[in-house]
């Protein structure tokens, strides 16, 4: 459903604008207490803020671990899907969160892909047909000098034609 809305919206708005507004209006994402605060025009850079509020405090008063995770969970996959062309399949394959210290303030996370990284991904998929990568995202304070947790997301990437043929075999 979200992809259909995005395709229609691109007739009127930029992809970056739709990415930001779409996440910020999505009921699923809003419940995390995270907000997208910046999206580059090419979607290679996304920045979010996770506010510290009564809505996401845990028993001891720090930010609830579920909010830490859910505020960053969708970005590596959805961002990559929107950057690479439709010849590829991208799926979340796994996730791990490493808590470093309790958060009693607003947190920030950045999601980045480089042109070099994308070229390498395309080359690896062309050669291997399917690959896995791990994208690590630290949640930090505004200055970026204190890491409160790190979320590692494992992504599965494959050629669409290879993936469909593989599924048909099963």
Backbone as a ProteinNet text record, in pm:
[ID]
protein_1_A
[PRIMARY]
XXXXXXXXXXXXXXXXXXXXXXXXXXXXXXXXXXXXXXXXXXXXXXXXXXXXXXXXXXXXXXXXXXXXXXXXXXXXXXXXXXXXXXXXXXXXXXXXXXXXXXXXXXXXXXXXXXXXXXXXXXXXXXXXXXXXXXXXXXXXXXXXXXXXXXXXXXXXXXXXXXXXXXXXXX
[TERTIARY]
81.8	0	86.7	191.1	275.4	347.8	391	460	366.7	241.4	144.4	119.2	105	85	206.7	326.8	449.9	458.7	424.1	428.6	334.1	214.9	119.5	170.5	221	270.1	385.6	467.2	581.8	540.2	413.8	364.7	357.2	345.7	328.8	445.8	516.1	618.3	748.3	856.6	984.8	984.9	1071.3	1083.9	1127.9	1219.3	1269.1	1157.5	1075.3	964	866	832.9	739.4	796.4	926.5	992.6	978.1	1009	1002.7	858.9	771	632.2	564	593.3	532.9	566.6	693.2	731.8	670	676.5	627.4	476.6	403.3	258.6	215.6	305.9	272.7	239.9	122.7	87.4	188.3	241.5	339.1	464	514.4	636.9	611.9	498.4	468	470.6	428.4	426.8	565.6	669.1	805.9	854.1	785.3	823.2	938.8	980.7	1084.4	1023.4	1104.2	1061.3	1176.2	1145.9	1245.7	1263.8	1388.7	1412.6	1488.9	1550.2	1618.3	1628.3	1603.4	1624.4	1691.4	1807	1873.9	1793	1810.7	1735.2	1755.2	1876.1	1905.7	1877.5	1823.2	1788.3	1909.4	2028.8	2148	2171.5	2110.3	2129.3	1993.3	1967.4	1844.7	1885.8	1822.8	1850.4	1716.8	1716	1595.1	1625.3	1519.5	1528.8	1429.1	1474.1	1387.9	1374.8	1258.2	1237.7	1224.5	1278.1	1262.1	1134.9	1033.8	906.7	835.8	726.9	648.3	596.3	584.9	530.7	627	757	851.6	945.6	905.8	987.3	956.2	1061.3	1041.5	1028.3	1033.5	1013.1	1111.7	1234.2	1336.7	1352.3	1268.6	1268.4	1354.2	1425.5	1503.1	1416.5	1469.2	1391.4	1378.8	1256.8	1220.9	1299.5	1356.2	1435.4	1359.1	1229.8	1148.2	1140.4	1137.2	1138.1	1272.9	1380.7	1514.7	1522.2	1476.6	1484.7	1388.2	1261.8	1162.4	1182.6	1251.6	1275.1	1377.3	1462.6	1561.9	1535	1449.4	1426.6	1400.1	1308.1	1271.9	1369.8	1457	1531.4	1631.8	1721.2	1817.8	1751.2	1643.6	1576.2	1497.8	1411.8	1324.8	1407.6	1510.5	1599.3	1664.8	1719.5	1786.5	1688.7	1569.7	1468.4	1442.3	1436.4	1406.2	1526.1	1646.8	1766.3	1801.6	1805.2	1844.4	1722.5	1747.4	1634.8	1552	1446.5	1349.9	1395.3	1519.4	1572.7	1619.2	1607.2	1657.7	1546.1	1562.8	1477.2	1558.9	1497.7	1564.5	1471	1523.7	1445.3	1527.5	1459.2	1523.1	1543	1659.7	1687	1710.4	1760.7	1787	1819.5	1820.1	1849.5	1907.8	1989.8	2049.1	2064.9	2034.3	2052.5	2149.3	2244.5	2342.1	2321.7	2274.5	2254.1	2387.2	2418.4	2544.1	2521.6	2418.9	2388.4	2245.5	2179.9	2041.6	2032.7	1925	1905.5	1799.5	1839.2	1749.3	1743.7	1759	1758	1717.6	1689.9	1659.5	1779.4	1750.9	1857.4	1843.5	1952.8	1957.8	2026.3	1986.4	2049.3	2057.2	2162.4	2180.9	2196.3	2136.7	2140.6	2202.3	2312.9	2386	2420.6	2408.5	2462.1	2548.9	2657.7	2743.6	2728.2	2765.6	2761.2	2855	2969.7	3065.4	3005.9	2940	2876.9	2769	2688.8	2582.4	2639.4	2747.1	2811	2864.6	2924.9	2976.7	2863.1	2750.9	2635.6	2585.4	2568.7	2519.3	2615.5	2745.3	2846	2843.7	2836.2	2831.2	2706.8	2591.6	2467.3	2473.1	2528.6	2540.8	2624.7	2729.8	2820	2762.7	2710.6	2668.2	2518	2440.1	2293.6	2216.6	2270.2	2208.7	2318.6	2301.1	2401.8	2331.9	2409.6	2364.2	2465.5	2414.3	2500.6	2449.8	2535.7	2496.4	2517.1	2412	2418.7	2406.7	2506.3	2506.9	2469.5	2378.6	2331.8	2343.3	2429.8	2435.6	2328.6	2269.5	2182.5	2266.4	2275	2363.2	2286.8	2356.2	2299.5	2311.5	2261.5	2259.4	2399.5	2497.1	2634.8	2700.4	2643.9	2699.4	2817.6	2844.5	2963.2	2936.5	2811	2778	2687.8	2728.8	2649.7	2570.7	2438.2	2350.7	2319.4	2311.4	2294	2331.4	2352.5	2382.1	2285.5	2220.9	2130.3	2195.6	2216.1	2270.3	2155.6	2139.4	2035	2102.3	2063.4	2111.7	2010	2057.2	1970.9	2006	1904	1917	1890.8	1980.8	1964.8	1986.7	1896	1907.8	1856.6	1899.5	1841.7	1696.6	1608	1465.5	1436.5	1494.8	1468.2	1519.1	1636.4	1692.4	1604.4	1561.7	1479.9	1346.2	1281.8	1153.4	1170.6	1277.4	1302.4	1330.8	1404.7	1437.1	1310.5	1221.8	1096.5	1006.9	1008.1	923.2	966.1	1095.1	1147.3	1092.5	1059.5	1017.9	879.2
-118.7	0	125.8	128.9	248.3	276.1	169.4	188.3	246.8	205.7	259.8	408.4	442.9	583.2	665.5	610.9	682.3	704.2	603	618.5	728.5	731.2	836.6	972.7	977.6	1103.5	1163	1077.2	1126.7	1206.7	1197.7	1281.5	1427.5	1450.8	1586.1	1635.7	1543.7	1582.3	1505.8	1555.7	1486.9	1360.9	1267.6	1143.9	1170.7	1264.9	1298.4	1354.8	1442.3	1500.4	1390.7	1302.6	1193.3	1097.4	1071.4	982.7	1039.9	1166.5	1232.1	1240	1291.6	1308.7	1173.7	1079.7	946.9	879.2	883.6	824.6	901.4	1031.9	1111.1	1102.1	1068.2	1051.6	906.1	812.1	670.6	636.6	578.9	541.8	445.3	355.1	259	331.6	425	494	596.2	662.2	762.3	702	575.4	511.3	491.5	494.5	479.4	605.7	717.3	851.2	909.2	843.2	895.9	987.1	1080.7	1170.4	1188.6	1184.5	1212	1363.4	1408.1	1552.7	1599.5	1505.5	1544.3	1425.8	1452.5	1354	1427.5	1378.9	1442.6	1416.7	1501.3	1488.6	1353.2	1297.5	1168.6	1049.6	1075.5	975.6	903.1	948	882.1	913.6	1019.7	1059	1087.1	1020.4	1041.3	1062	1158.5	1183.6	1182.5	1115.2	1110.3	1160.2	1201.4	1238.5	1152.6	1098.7	1023.5	1107.9	1166.9	1254.8	1174.7	1230.7	1175.3	1236.6	1154.1	1206.8	1103.5	1144.2	1053.7	934.8	948.2	841.6	724.9	747.7	638.5	612.2	655.8	626.9	486.6	417.6	285.1	293.7	181.9	172.7	257.7	269.9	346.7	489	528	665.8	694.5	594.5	615.9	579.8	605.3	572.4	420.2	375.2	234.9	173.9	55.4	-11.3	-35.9	-62.3	-81.9	43.6	159.8	286	309.5	275.1	287.9	206.2	81	-6.9	35.6	56.6	83.5	217.4	310.9	440.1	429.2	327.4	311	190.1	100	-27.6	-17.7	65.6	55.4	118.8	204.8	290.2	220.5	135.4	76	6.7	-68.5	-139.4	-45.1	36.2	122.8	224.5	276.3	371.1	304.1	183.5	114.2	78.3	34.4	2.4	123.8	241.2	363.1	419.7	372.8	422.3	335.5	202.9	115.4	91	46.1	32.7	-91.9	-107.1	-213.5	-351.2	-363.5	-494.8	-574.8	-515.7	-579	-600.1	-704.7	-732.1	-698.4	-628.9	-597.1	-637.4	-716.9	-761.4	-744.5	-715.7	-725.2	-873	-908.4	-1048.8	-1070.2	-969.8	-984.9	-850.5	-849.8	-725.8	-759.6	-668.9	-683.7	-543.8	-529.9	-401.6	-421	-330.2	-332.3	-205.8	-223	-108.1	-69.6	58.5	107	183.2	269.6	344	394.5	414.8	462.3	603.5	629.6	760.4	840.4	957.6	1050.5	1182.8	1178.2	1297.3	1257.1	1354.9	1325.8	1258	1161.3	1090.4	1112.9	1090.3	1112.5	994.2	966.6	860.8	907.6	862.6	894.8	766.5	765.8	650.6	697.3	636.9	682.2	568	594.7	509.7	600.2	545.9	622	565.2	644.3	596.3	476.9	480.4	370.3	242.5	256.4	141.4	80.9	165.4	117.7	47.5	102.1	38.1	-99	-107.9	-236.1	-336.1	-290.9	-379.5	-434.3	-345.7	-389.7	-490.3	-462.9	-552.2	-688.5	-689.3	-815.5	-895.7	-828.2	-898.8	-953.8	-877.2	-924.9	-1052.6	-1056.3	-1171.6	-1287.9	-1259.5	-1364.8	-1394.3	-1311.9	-1323.3	-1283.4	-1314.2	-1271.2	-1250.2	-1147.3	-1115.6	-1069.9	-1063.1	-1003.4	-896.5	-786.6	-681.9	-645.2	-586.6	-537.8	-387.4	-315.6	-170.2	-142.3	-73.8	-40.2	105.7	130	265	295.7	390.4	433.2	538.9	531.7	639.2	721.8	851.5	940.1	1061.1	1140	1268.3	1364.8	1486.3	1581.6	1610.5	1622.5	1650.6	1531.6	1412.6	1292.8	1234.3	1283.2	1236.7	1128.4	1094.1	986.8	886.4	759.5	653.3	581.6	578.7	514.1	370.2	343.1	206.2	200.3	78	55.4	-51.6	-24.3	-120.4	-170.9	-302	-366.1	-431	-393.4	-452.1	-533.4	-659.4	-744.4	-737.8	-699.2	-687.9	-796.1	-851.3	-947.3	-870.8	-884.8	-816.2	-919.5	-921	-1018.5	-957.6	-1018.1	-980.8	-1027.4	-943.8	-977	-1103.6	-1115.2	-1233	-1361	-1356.3	-1471.3	-1508.4	-1408.6	-1431.1	-1495.5	-1446	-1502.9	-1647.3	-1673.8	-1810.1	-1903.7	-1856.2	-1936.6	-1969.6	-1872.3	-1896.1	-1991.9	-1985.9	-2073.3	-2218.4	-2242.2	-2378.2	-2448.2	-2371.1	-2430.4	-2478.7
0	0	0	86.6	95.6	-35.4	-105.5	-232.7	-337.6	-337.6	-433.3	-406.2	-280.2	-242.6	-284.4	-262.8	-299.1	-449.7	-527.9	-675	-721	-664.3	-700.1	-652.4	-530.1	-474	-551	-615.6	-691.3	-813.9	-850.6	-959.6	-916.5	-785.7	-733.5	-648.3	-582.2	-485.9	-509.9	-453.7	-465.2	-379.9	-416.6	-342.2	-197.9	-180.7	-46.5	41.3	-14.4	60.9	102.5	9.9	39.4	143	135.7	231.2	372.2	387.3	518.4	569.9	490.5	533.2	552.4	462.8	474.8	606.3	644.4	773.1	889	883.8	996.6	1015.2	910.4	922.1	943.7	919.9	932.9	1078.4	1103.5	1241	1303.7	1223.8	1277.2	1326.1	1246.1	1284.8	1395.6	1393.1	1495.5	1636.1	1647.6	1779.4	1838.6	1755.3	1806	1877	1854.5	1902.3	1821.9	1715.4	1627.1	1522.5	1471.4	1363.8	1266.6	1139	1036.7	1032.4	1047.9	1048.3	924.7	850.5	727.1	632.9	504.8	399.1	283.6	238.3	124.9	-2.3	-101.6	-226.7	-293.5	-280.1	-342.5	-250.1	-131.7	-30.5	29.2	1	53.2	200.8	248.9	388.8	453.7	566.4	643.6	788.7	854.7	997.1	1070.9	1186.1	1268.8	1408.9	1477.8	1619.9	1695.8	1806.8	1897.7	2024	2041.5	2157	2285.4	2390.5	2524.9	2581.4	2605.2	2653.9	2741.2	2800.4	2884.7	2804.3	2672.2	2588	2567.5	2592.9	2567.9	2685.8	2804.1	2922.5	2972.8	3017.4	3074.2	3226.8	3291.3	3436.6	3516	3467.7	3540.1	3487.4	3393.4	3345.6	3224.4	3170.3	3048	2926.9	2806.7	2686.8	2675.7	2655.3	2638.8	2522.8	2543.5	2440.7	2312.3	2323.6	2203.8	2118.7	2182.4	2107.7	2041.6	2113.2	2054.2	1925.7	1933.9	1817.2	1706.3	1741.8	1637.3	1567.7	1633.5	1568.5	1454.8	1456.5	1350.7	1260.5	1302.9	1234	1083.7	1035.6	893.9	796.1	842.5	750.2	660.5	709.2	615.6	496.9	521.6	413.5	322.9	379.3	297.8	219.9	282.3	214.9	93.7	112.9	2.4	-109	-73.8	-175	-263.2	-203	-278	-353.2	-320.9	-389.6	-509.5	-490.7	-602.4	-689.7	-811.2	-904.4	-875.2	-949.6	-924.2	-970.6	-1016.8	-1055.3	-933.7	-814	-692.6	-590.5	-511.2	-396.6	-272.5	-177	-51	62.2	156	271.5	398.7	508.9	639.6	668.9	713.7	744.1	893.7	961.7	1104.1	1166.6	1299.3	1371.5	1507.7	1556.4	1688.7	1746.4	1874.4	1941	2056.9	2066.7	2175.2	2258.3	2380.2	2468.4	2530.9	2529.1	2586.6	2716.7	2717.3	2839.2	2831.7	2946	2945.8	2888.2	2818	2754.3	2829.6	2873.4	2942	2867.1	2735.8	2651.5	2510.3	2423.6	2284.3	2219.8	2131.6	2060.7	1910.3	1840.2	1694.9	1628.8	1505.9	1426.9	1282.4	1215.4	1073.9	994.9	877	787.4	656.7	620.3	503.1	410	282	176.7	90.3	38.7	-52.2	-192.6	-291.7	-430	-447.6	-380.1	-388.5	-328.3	-214.5	-149.6	-238.6	-301.7	-390	-512.5	-568.8	-683.8	-644.6	-526.6	-477.9	-455.8	-398.7	-377.7	-510.7	-607.9	-739	-802.1	-791.4	-847.7	-778.4	-645.8	-571	-604.9	-614.3	-645.7	-787.9	-879.6	-1017.3	-1021.8	-941.1	-938.4	-857.6	-736.8	-643.9	-646.9	-713.8	-726.7	-601.2	-483	-357.7	-253.8	-171.7	-70.2	57.3	163	288.1	327.9	380.2	433.8	573.1	653.1	785.2	788.1	823.7	841	990.1	1045.7	1188.2	1206.7	1300.4	1327	1474.9	1510.6	1650.5	1679.7	1796.6	1845.1	1940.8	1912.8	1987.7	2041.5	2124.1	2164.8	2046.6	2062.3	1951.1	1898.2	1987.5	1946.3	1877.5	1896.6	1835.4	1909.1	2029.3	2100.9	2205.3	2228.3	2321.9	2251.9	2250.1	2187.9	2297.1	2281.9	2379.5	2341.4	2212.3	2165	2017.2	1970.4	1829.3	1779.7	1666.2	1604.4	1476.3	1468.7	1348.6	1273.2	1148.6	1063.6	953.6	939.6	831.8	718.7	600.7	483.1	381.7	320.7	212	83.4	-14	-142.7	-252.1	-350.6	-459.4	-589.3	-699.8	-829.2	-828.7	-874	-870.9	-951.8	-1071.3	-1155	-1088	-1026.8	-955.7	-836.7	-761.2	-642.5	-680.1	-785	-828.5	-877.1	-952	-999	-881.4	-784.9	-666.3	-587.1	-573.1	-500.1	-575.7	-708.2	-788.7	-776.9	-749	-735.8	-611.2	-509.3	-380.2	-381.5
[MASK]
++++++++++++++++++++++++++++++++++++++++++++++++++++++++++++++++++++++++++++++++++++++++++++++++++++++++++++++++++++++++++++++++++++++++++++++++++++++++++++++++++++++++++

